[in-house]
């Protein structure tokens, strides 16, 4: 927050599988000056949809900062259903959802049920344009770590009405996106940052260094994409 100094919004990740912890972290982020909080669904112990609603309502009541729901069942084992999203959209400071389920039909249903009350952000770089077409506002992106201008322009073309241009950028980026997910995120993207000379350091356990053949393939795809390696 201090480094950015209000030049751009800061969204803090404050989710936890413990409701009290998620509430505490969200409040602390708000006190530190974060503009919003990204709150992932509880993992491991998970919850029923009823429990999920109670969890998010408790977090939202504790901290008045805008909250973005984060649905990524591939990591947490817990999906936010369209009906649950619609219920949570009634809470004043629950304002958006990062949707990484990959289920376009589910996402369409969320948008239909929430009827403009919940902003949509893609959680998958390979589905940016499809989600924008459903009314999405943008993407919370892995690709943008190494190609921020490209990712911005992909979205901007869509918003400017250049649908063909936006689609072309989406499809052109797919080979690189594929390599960024050839191992568990964030292993490839952190490796990519180091390849660009950003010196972001080693991975923390239990994540391990990237397999050498995967690293070589990633570097090759980055160069094909036009990125200059250090």
N, C-alpha and C positions, 0 to 999 in steps of 0.2 A: 504493500500500500504506500509506504514512504517513497520507494523507488519510483513508482508510477506517478505519484504526486498529482492525482486527479486527471492525468492526460487521457487515460482510458479507464473504463470500468474494471474492477477487480472482483472476480467471482471465486469465493473460497470453497473448497471441498470440505464439508463438515459432517458427512454421514458416518454412522456407526450402527452396529447391530444392537447397541444399547441405547434406548430412548433418552435416558438421562444424559449420556455422553454426547449424543447428537445435539441435544438441546443446549448443553454447555458449550460445545464447540461452535455452534451457530451464533450463540450470544457473544462469545469471545471474538469471533470474526467480525461481527457487527460493531463491537466496541473498538476494534482495531481499525475500523474504517472501511471494511469490505463493502462493496456495493450490493452484493447478493451472495447467497449460499447455494451450493449444489449439494443436494442431500440424496445419497444413494439409498436404495431399499436395504433393510437389515439383511445380513448374510448369515449363513450357518444355522442360527436358530430360526431365521425367516419369520413368518407370521401368516395368519390368515388375512384375507382382504379386509376383514373387520379390524383386525389388529393393526394392519398397515394404515388404515384411515386414522385410527387412534394415535399411532406413532407420529404421523405427519402433523396432525392437529396439535399434538403436544409440543412438537418442535416449533411450529409456527406461532403458538401462543407464547412461548418463552422468549423468542426473538422476533422483533417486528421487521427485520430485514426481508426483502423479497426472497422467496425460496423457489428454487428450480428442482422439481422432482427428477430423479434419475432412475430410469428403468433399464436394467441390463442383466436379464436373467441368466445369461451365459456365464456371468461371474458370481452372481449372488444366489442363484437358484430361486429367485422370487420375481414374478412379473407384476407390473401394475396394470390391471385390467382397465378397459375403457370406462366401465361403470365406476370403478374406484377413482380414476382420474377425474371423472365428471363430478363426483362427490367432493373431492379435494379442491377442485376449481372454485367451489363456493367460498373457500377460505380466502379472506381478503389479500393476505400476503403470500399465498401460493400462486405464483404468476406464470409458471412455465413448466415444460417437461422436456428433458433430454431423452429422446426415444432411441434406444439401441437394441430393441428386440429383433429388428430385421423383418418384422411382420407388417407388411404394408397394409394389409386388411385391418389389422388391429389399430394401426396408426390412423387410418381413415376414419374408423369408428370413434376414436378419441376426439378427432377434430369435429366430427358430426355431433357428438354428445356434449362437448364443451362449448360449441357455438361461439367461438371467439374469446372465451373467458380464460383460455390457457394458451400461451405462446408455445410454439413447437420448434425444437431444435433437433437436427439430426445428430445422432450419436455414432453414425457409421459414415465414413468418408465415401464409401462406394454407393451411398444412397442419398447424396445431397440433393440432386435435382428431383428425384421422385418425391422427397419430403417437402421441398419448396413448392412443388406442384399441388400439394395438399394444404398449402397455406403456411408452410414453415417460414421461420424468420432467419434461419441460418444453420450453422453447424458448430458443434463443440468438437474440435477436430484434432486428429493425430497428424495428418498430412500438413496442417498449417504450421507445425513446429519447424518444418524444413522448407516449406513453400508457402509462406504466409500471403504474399501478394497474389499468387496464383489462386489460392483458395478464396481469398476475398473477391478476386475478379470473376471467378466462377459464379459466385452468388450474385454479384452486382450485375452481371450480364442478364441473369434471370430476372432480377428486379427491374432492369431497364427494358425488358421485353425482347431481348435477344435470346430467345429460347434455343435456337439452333447452335449459337455460339456457346451458350452455357452447357448444353448437352455434349458438344464436342469436347469441351474442357473436361467434363466428367468422365467421358469414355477414354480420352487420352491419358488421364491420370490413373486409370484402373491398374495397369501393370505395376506402377510404383506403389500404389495402395496395397496391392496384393503382397508385395515384398515387405511392406511395413507391418504386415500381419502374418508373416511366415513363421514367426515364433511369437510367444506370448508378449503382448504389449505391456510395458514399454521397452522391451529388449531391443527390437529393431530400430525404433525411432531414436533411442538414446545412442545407439551405435551410429546411426545416421548423423546425428548432431556432432558426434566426435569426428566422423569422416569429413564433415564440413569445417572442422577446425574450431568448433564452439567450446571444446574442452569441458564437457559437462560431467566428466568423471566416470567412475566405474559403477556398475549396478550393485544394488544392495541385496544381500541374501534375503529370501531364498531364490531370487532371480540370478541366473548365471550368464556368463558371457555368451555371445552369439556364436553358433557353430560357424566354422570358417567358410564352408561352402555357401552357407546362407549369407554371410557377410559379403563375400565376393559377388554373389548374385545381386544383393542390395546395392552395392557400390556401382555395379555395371548399370543397373536400372536408373540409379540417380544420375549418372552421367548421360544416359540416353534422354533423360527428362530435361537435361540442360543445367543441372546443378554442378557447380564447380567444387571438386573435392580439394581438401587441403594437401 
